Structure formats: C-alpha cells, structure tokens
Amino acid sequence: MKATVYVLIGAGTFIFGVTAFIAARRGALWARCALLLIGMLGLAYGTLGYFLEHYRALLDYSARAYLDHYRTLVGAIAIGVFVVLLISGQITSAMKTRQ
C-alpha cells in the first residue's frame, strides 16, 4: 500500500515539474530550472520511498536508516525549492499573465 503511494508521489511530481517547466516559457530561466528540479527531486523521493517500503524486510537497520535519511533530505530540499519559488513571486506572476 505505502509503496504504491510513493510511486504515485514520484510520478506525479515528475509530471508536474516537467509540465510546469514546459508551460512557463516566459518565466525566468532559474524559475523554470527550479520547477524541473522539483520534478526530479520528487522522482528521487518516490524511488527512495518505494525501495524503503518494498525491500524493508531484506535490508538491515543501517541501510533502512540511510534510505530513510536520504528520502527525508530529498523531500525537504524539494519543499525548500518550492517555497523559494513562492516567496520570489515567480509563480504568482506566471498565473497573472495567463489570466
């Protein structure tokens, strides 16, 4: 059950990041690259979470701890990049030009 959720999270954020990267053609280059980075980080988060849940019984404690640590780290970086985009106003300015 949890492994499926991680697959959906990884695929969803990757599709969101790539779609937003393509759709924001008039936005700043750094903002477009940040959206693409969010997509890649979401894919990495989903992959690490899937491996952590799917192979939990086969991994020893230290391997599980490393996978969990890096999964959390990748998720936090993705959230940080998204917050920087929100604070900079790039997302709101892109939404205003569409309307």
C-alpha positions in Angstrom: 0.0 0.0 0.0 2.7 2.5 1.0 4.9 1.5 -1.9 2.1 2.4 -4.3 1.8 5.8 -2.7 5.5 6.5 -3.2 5.1 5.5 -6.9 2.2 8.0 -7.3 4.1 10.8 -5.5 7.2 10.3 -7.6 5.3 10.1 -10.9 3.0 13.0 -10.0 5.7 15.4 -9.0 7.8 14.5 -12.0 4.9 15.1 -14.4 4.1 18.4 -12.5 7.7 19.6 -12.7 8.2 18.8 -16.4 4.8 20.2 -17.4 5.4 23.4 -15.4 8.9 23.7 -16.9 7.4 23.5 -20.4 4.4 25.7 -19.7 6.4 28.6 -18.1 8.2 29.5 -21.3 8.1 33.2 -20.5 9.3 32.8 -16.9 12.8 33.4 -15.7 15.2 30.6 -16.5 16.1 30.0 -12.9 12.5 29.6 -12.0 11.9 27.1 -14.9 15.0 25.2 -13.8 13.7 25.1 -10.2 10.5 23.6 -11.4 12.4 21.0 -13.3 14.5 20.3 -10.2 11.3 19.9 -8.1 10.2 17.2 -10.6 13.5 15.4 -10.4 13.6 15.6 -6.6 10.0 14.3 -6.4 11.0 11.3 -8.6 14.0 10.6 -6.4 11.8 10.9 -3.3 9.3 8.4 -4.7 12.0 6.0 -5.8 13.8 6.0 -2.4 10.4 5.6 -0.6 9.5 2.7 -2.8 12.7 0.9 -2.2 12.4 1.6 1.5 8.9 0.1 1.7 9.3 -2.7 -0.8 12.6 -4.1 0.4 12.2 -3.3 4.1 12.4 -6.9 5.2 15.5 -7.6 3.2 17.5 -4.5 4.5 19.4 -4.3 7.7 18.9 -1.4 10.1 21.7 0.8 8.8 20.6 0.5 5.2 17.0 1.4 6.2 18.2 4.3 8.2 20.3 5.6 5.3 17.3 5.3 2.9 15.0 7.0 5.3 17.5 9.8 5.9 18.1 10.5 2.2 14.4 10.2 1.4 13.7 12.9 4.1 16.5 15.0 2.9 15.4 15.0 -0.8 11.8 15.8 0.3 13.0 18.7 2.4 15.1 20.1 -0.5 12.1 19.9 -2.9 9.9 21.7 -0.4 12.6 24.4 0.1 12.9 25.0 -3.6 9.1 25.3 -3.9 8.9 27.8 -1.0 11.7 29.9 -2.7 9.6 30.0 -5.9 6.5 31.0 -3.9 8.4 33.8 -2.0 10.0 35.1 -5.2 6.7 35.7 -6.8 7.5 33.8 -10.0 4.5 31.5 -9.7 2.0 34.3 -9.0 3.3 36.4 -11.8 3.1 33.5 -14.2 -0.5 32.9 -13.1 -1.5 36.5 -13.6 -0.1 36.6 -17.2 -2.2 33.5 -18.1 -5.4 35.2 -17.0 
